């Protein structure tokens, strides 16, 4: 089994849950305590994005920009040029959704270590509807040169990732969820930029998840086991740079790959894995996520079920994929 520590009783009805944005709030405050160059800027969503913890601890290092996302990033880039480590936060629909050009030109092009935090991403935003269900942000950000893209799997990992990103010296994007999601990692679980982690070993199929979809894949693997399928689950919290070695090793072992993300599969995480496999080790691939459409208004759990992003729904899709797709054995 993998040496990645997982929580006990992962599939219990009372499994611990917390929004990933809560972990970001704690992590940003800790990053501020560790390094006085860390500053924070928000676009009128301070409580929603959990930046208020930092504001209360370091009021002289917090700037409320107002509803002006283009200025949010432009000012942050100027602060970075002056030696600061600026974190910016808003809903992902607005940052990077509204200010992508400023992120591209002032932060990425100049390699300024601006940290863009996009909260309330994915369909699980719920009743706010398609306008606020940002699904294109992974694609938008991973295409930018120099940009690091991180999608934490739970709140514990989000807290660690925020502190690591504060010190990485690069423009970076952290994607967060609004709703409470199950916590599968522990305080002892590792987090390193650019690393993927095998959470569960298997030999019939590799299930690669990013963000909160990793928990749903763990659940799918648990259900598949009851039907005689041995699924390997790999958590990929860093979409860019992608941990090619771990992904290729798992694909070589199982000969079939499934990806899952709460985002557009086109140019998203599934797209990144497709590019990697097609260039370095062609392997049958099934991508789970949004296929060329926007979301809808509804309760978060209803939407995840409707769009096939629950463990139960994914188990059915993965089983069908296995039943109809040859396994590329590349070892032995």
N, C-alpha and C positions, 0 to 999 in steps of 0.2 A: 504493500500500500504506500501511498504518497506520504512524505514527511511533513506536508503542509497541515498545520493544526486546524481542525474544523470544530465548530461548536457541537456539543452533545445534543441529541434529540432534535435534529434539524427539521424533521418533518412533523413535529408535534403541533397541535393546534395553537399552543401558547408559545411558540417559538418567538424569541425576542425580536422586536422590530423597531426601526427608527429611520427617519429620512436621511439620505446621504448628506443633505445640506446641513443637518445638525452636526455631523462629523466635521464638515468643512468649517463651521463656526468655531468649534473647539480647536481645530488644527490651526486656523489663522491666528487665534489669540496666542497659542503656543509659539507659532512662528514669530510673532511680534515680540514675545518675551525673550526669545533666543537671539533675535537680531533687530537692533533698533533702526535699521535701514528699511524694514518692512513698513509699508504704508498701505492704506486701503481707501478705495474710491467706490462710491455706489451711485446708482441712477434711480434714486427715490424708492428703493425696495430693500431698505436696510434690514428690517426685521424679517421679511420674507426670505431673504438670502442668508440670514443668520450672521450678517456682518455686525450686528449691534453688540455682540460680545467684544469685538475688537474696538468698536467705537467707545464703549464704556470703559475699557481698560486703557486706551490710548487716544483720548479725544483730540490731542494735538497732532495726531498722525492719521486722522480720518478726514476725508473730504466728501461732502454731499454735493454731487455734481448737478443733481436734478434730472428731469426727463430729457436727457441730451446725450444719448449713447455715443454719438460720434465724438463729442467733446470728452466723454468719459475715457476713451482709449487714447485720444490725442494728448490730453493732459497727463495721463499715466505714462505715455511714451516720453514726454518731456521730463517727468520725474525720474524715469529710469535712466535717461541720458545724464541726469544730474547725480546719479549714484544711488538712487533709491531702488527698492524692490516693491513695485506697486502691484497690488491685487485689485482687480475691478470685478464687480458683480452686478448681474441683472438677470432677468429671465433670458433663457437661451434664444427665445424668439426675437429678442431685441439685441442681444449681444452674445453671439456674433451675427444674429439675423439681420440687424439694421445697420451695423457699423463695420461690415466686413472689409470695405475698402480702406477704412482708417486702420484696421488691424493689419491688413496686408502692407500698407505703405509706411505707416509710422512705426509699427512694432516688428513685423516679420522681416521686411526688406532691410531694416536697419539693425536687425538682430538685437533689439532691446528686450531685456528680460521682464516684459509685461506679462502678468498672469491674468488671463481672461477666464472668469468663472461663469458658466452658463447654467443657471438653475431652472427647475421646472421643465426639464426636457422629456421628450417621449410622450406617448399617448396616455400614460398614467397620470398626466396632469388632470385628466378627467373632464368635468363639466365645463371647464373654460373653453373647450372646443378646439377645432382645427387651427384657429389663428394663433393659439398659444401652445399647441402641441408641436414643439420644435423637433423635427425628424431629420433635418438636412444638415445639422451642425457638424456631425462627425465628418461628412464629406467635405463641407466647406473648410474645415480647419486642417484636415490632414493633407489637403492639396497644397497648403502653403509651405514653401521652403523654410527651414529652420524651426518650424512649429512642433512642439511636443503635445501629444493628445492623450489625456488620461481620462478613463471612465471607471471610477471606483465601483466595486461590487457591493459594498455596504457602508454603513456609517463609520465603522471602525477603520476600514481601509481608507475612507475619504479623509479622516483625521490624519492618518499617516501620510497619505499622498500630498496633502496640502503642505505639510512641513518639509517634505522632500522637494517638492516643486519650488518652494521658497528659496532653496539653496542651489538650484540646478543651473542658474545663470543663463537660461534660455527663455525665449517667448514660449508660453505654454497655455494650453486650454484644459480646464477641468470641467467635466460634464456631470451634473447632479440631478437628482430626482426630487420631486415635491413630496410624494406620498411616503408613508412608512413602508419599508421593505425588510424582509428577513435578514438577520445578521448571521452570516455563516462563518466569518473569520473570527480569530481571537486576538488578544493583545500580543500573543507570541507569533502570529502568522506573519510571514515576511512581506515586505513591499519594497521593491526596487524598480526605479524607472527602467523601462525596456525589458522587463522580465515577465514571463508567463509562468503559471504554476499548475502542475498536475495535481488536481484535488482528489481524483479517483482514477485508479488504473483499470484498463479494460483492453480487449483485443478485437472486438467486432466493429467498432465505430468510434471516431473521435468527436466529441462534442465540445466545440470551442465557444465560450461565452464571454461577453464583455458587459460591464455594468451589472445592473440588477438581474439581467437575464441568466447570469451564471447560477444563481440559486435555482431558477426554474429548470435549468439543465440538470442540476443535481437531483431535483425531484423527478425529472424525466428518466434519468439513469436508474434511479431507485425503482421506478415502475417497470422499466424495461427488464431489469434483473428478474422480476417476478415472471417474465415471459421468456426467460432463458437467454437474454441478450446481455453481453458484457460490454458496457460502454465506458470509454475513458472520458473524463471531464477535465478540460483545461481552462483555467481562468486567465483571461488576457486583459488586465486592467490598463495596460499601455497599448493603445492602438497604433501610436507612432512615437518612437521607433518600435516596429513589430519584432517580437522575439522569434526570429525565423528558425533558430536552431530547435527550440522546444516544439514549435508547431510542426516542422518537418519531421522531427523524430516521432511525434505521435502519429502523423499521417503515414509514415513509413511502417509503423507498428500495426496499425489497424486497417489501412487501405481504403478507408471511407471517412469523409469529414462532413460535419454539419456545423454551421455557425448560427448564432442567435444574437440579435441586438434589438433594442427598442428604438429603431431608427430605419431610415431608408437603406435597403441593402445595396442599392446602386451607389457605388463609390464610398460606401460606408465601411464598417468593419468586415462584413462579408465580402465586399469588393476588394479590400486589402488582402484578405486571405486568398481570394480567387486569383489575384495578380501573382501572389507568391507561389501558389501551387502550379499555376499554368507555366510559369517561367522556370521553376526549379524542380518540380516533381509532380507532373500531372496526376491528379487523384480525383475520383468522383466526389462531387461537392454538392451539398444542399444548403441553401441559405434561408434562414427564417428571420423575418422582420417585415417591414413595410415594402410592398411592391408597387411603386409608381402611383401612389395615391396619398391623399391627406387623411387625417384622422377624423373622428366624429365626437360629438358630445355624449358623455355618459359617465357612469361611475367607473373609477379606475379599474377595479377588478373585472367589471363587465367588459370594459374595452380590451383588456389583456386577453380575456377569453374570446371575445369576438374576433380579434385579429390573430388568434392562434399563438399567443405568447405565454401561455401558462404551461407548467410542466405536463399537465394531463394532455393538453392539445398537442404539444410538441412530441410527446411520446408516440402518439398516433402517426404523426408525419414521419418521425424517425423510423418507426417500425416499417412503414410503407417503403421508405427509401432503402432500407436494408433488404427488404423482400424483392426489390426490383433492380437493385444495382450490384454489379459484380464487385467483389472485394479485391483490391490490388495488393496482393501480398508482395512486399518488397524486402522481407527479411527471411532468412533461412533458405 
